[in-house]
Amino acid sequence: MRTNTMRFGFIMICICWTMLLLSCKEVSFPKAQPAGLAALPQFPESICGEYLIRNKATGEIGDTIIIEPWGYRIKDASEKDWLGAGRISDTLMVKQYQNYYFINFKEGDQWILRLLRVKSPRVLELLSINLQDDLECEQVLQKLGKKFIVKTLKQNDHTFYQINPTSAQLMSLIQENYFTGVELLRK
């Protein structure tokens, strides 16, 4: 009986992970954003440091992100530095405009965008257009479809919904709260 329960639990975990991995959906861009703005050679010292990642809805504290002039690293709660890192390069570009740092990741021929918004010297927000929840994804794509041509592109296990906004249109999306995310609290 216990073996069947364990086997069922293992199968359910496998199904959940498969669904999570196969539902990789992102809004993407044909060029690093904002288009026409030069990339920074490094992160400025003013935002470099260690930050705890806090879920704004629950207040739960998670992993740590370390922003360094050359890029970033992520550590888990037990201080293990295995979660990932990124180095500023031709596939990881950082641009700055107004109170935002635009972090552009190249995935194949698509650019994925994350924003760092400076709220105060001790608090940043890490923002993206969230498409992971199917209902929210459908609503966001419908709203984007009223503003832009949205191209659906599939690469490996990823689905990209590519838009090509002007810099003004991108700033409008930010102001209209298309980008949501977590807070980063300086340690």
C-alpha positions in Angstrom: 0.0 0.0 0.0 2.8 2.4 1.0 4.7 1.6 -2.3 1.6 2.5 -4.4 1.1 5.8 -2.5 4.8 6.7 -3.0 4.6 5.7 -6.7 1.5 7.8 -7.1 3.1 10.8 -5.4 6.2 10.4 -7.6 4.0 10.3 -10.7 2.1 13.4 -9.6 5.4 15.3 -9.0 6.6 14.3 -12.5 3.4 15.5 -14.1 3.6 18.8 -12.2 7.2 19.4 -13.2 6.4 18.5 -16.9 3.5 21.0 -17.0 5.7 23.7 -15.5 8.6 23.1 -17.9 6.3 22.9 -20.9 4.4 26.0 -20.1 7.4 28.3 -20.6 5.8 31.4 -22.1 7.4 34.8 -22.5 6.6 38.1 -24.1 9.7 38.7 -26.3 11.1 41.4 -28.5 13.1 41.3 -31.8 15.7 43.7 -30.3 17.1 44.5 -26.9 14.8 47.1 -25.2 14.4 50.0 -25.3 15.4 49.9 -29.0 17.9 52.6 -30.0 19.3 53.1 -26.5 22.9 52.2 -25.9 23.7 49.3 -23.5 25.6 49.9 -20.3 29.1 48.3 -20.0 28.2 47.4 -16.3 25.7 47.9 -13.5 26.3 51.1 -11.6 27.7 50.9 -8.1 24.5 52.6 -6.7 22.5 49.4 -7.3 25.3 46.8 -6.7 24.9 44.7 -3.5 23.1 41.7 -2.0 19.3 41.8 -2.0 16.7 39.4 -0.5 13.9 38.6 -2.9 10.5 39.3 -1.3 7.1 38.3 -2.7 5.0 41.5 -2.6 1.7 39.7 -2.1 2.7 37.4 0.7 5.8 39.2 2.2 7.6 35.8 2.0 11.4 36.2 1.8 13.1 33.8 -0.7 16.5 33.6 -2.4 19.2 36.3 -2.6 20.3 38.1 -5.7 23.7 39.7 -5.8 24.1 42.5 -8.3 27.8 43.1 -9.2 29.2 45.5 -11.8 29.8 42.6 -14.2 26.3 41.0 -13.8 24.4 39.0 -11.2 24.3 35.8 -9.1 21.5 34.1 -7.3 21.9 32.1 -4.0 19.3 30.1 -2.2 18.3 30.5 1.5 21.1 28.2 2.6 23.6 30.4 0.9 24.3 27.9 -1.9 25.3 29.8 -5.1 23.9 27.3 -7.6 20.7 29.0 -8.8 22.3 30.9 -11.7 24.4 33.8 -12.8 24.5 36.2 -15.7 27.4 38.2 -17.1 26.8 41.4 -19.1 27.7 40.4 -22.7 26.2 40.4 -26.2 23.4 38.0 -24.9 22.8 39.9 -21.6 22.4 43.6 -22.1 21.5 46.2 -19.6 20.1 49.6 -20.6 19.0 52.5 -18.3 16.1 54.9 -18.9 14.4 57.1 -16.3 14.2 55.1 -13.0 14.5 51.7 -14.7 17.2 49.3 -15.7 16.2 47.1 -18.7 17.8 43.7 -18.4 17.6 42.0 -21.8 18.4 38.2 -22.1 18.8 36.7 -25.6 17.1 33.3 -26.0 17.8 32.1 -29.6 16.8 35.0 -31.7 14.4 36.5 -29.1 15.1 39.1 -26.4 13.4 38.5 -23.0 13.0 41.6 -20.9 13.2 42.1 -17.1 13.0 45.5 -15.4 14.8 46.7 -12.3 12.9 49.7 -10.9 14.7 51.7 -8.2 12.1 52.5 -5.5 14.7 53.7 -2.9 18.4 53.2 -2.3 17.5 50.0 -0.3 14.6 48.7 -2.4 14.4 47.6 -6.0 11.6 45.9 -7.9 12.3 43.1 -10.4 9.5 43.1 -12.9 8.3 41.1 -16.0 5.2 40.5 -18.0 3.8 37.4 -16.2 2.3 34.8 -18.6 2.7 31.7 -16.4 -1.0 31.6 -15.2 -3.1 30.5 -18.2 -6.1 32.8 -17.4 -3.8 35.8 -16.8 -1.8 34.9 -19.9 -4.9 35.0 -22.1 -6.0 38.3 -20.7 -2.6 39.9 -21.1 -2.3 38.6 -24.7 -5.7 40.0 -25.6 -4.8 43.4 -24.3 -1.4 43.3 -26.0 -3.2 42.3 -29.3 -5.2 45.5 -29.2 -1.9 47.5 -29.1 0.5 45.5 -31.2 0.9 42.7 -33.7 1.7 39.7 -31.5 3.7 37.0 -33.3 3.6 33.5 -31.7 6.9 31.8 -32.0 7.8 28.3 -30.7 11.4 27.3 -30.0 12.2 24.0 -28.3 9.9 24.0 -25.2 9.3 27.7 -25.2 6.5 29.8 -26.6 7.3 33.4 -27.3 4.7 36.2 -28.0 6.8 38.7 -29.8 5.9 42.4 -29.9 7.9 45.3 -31.3 7.0 48.5 -29.4 8.6 51.9 -29.8 10.3 53.2 -26.7 7.3 55.4 -25.9 5.0 52.4 -26.3 7.2 50.3 -24.0 7.1 53.0 -21.3 3.4 53.1 -21.7 3.2 49.3 -21.0 5.3 49.9 -17.8 3.0 52.8 -16.7 -0.1 50.6 -17.4 1.3 47.9 -15.0 1.8 45.2 -17.6 5.1 44.5 -15.7 4.7 43.0 -12.2 7.0 41.2 -9.9 8.9 41.0 -6.6 10.8 43.4 -4.3 14.5 43.2 -3.7 15.5 44.3 -0.3 19.1 45.3 0.3 20.8 43.2 3.0 
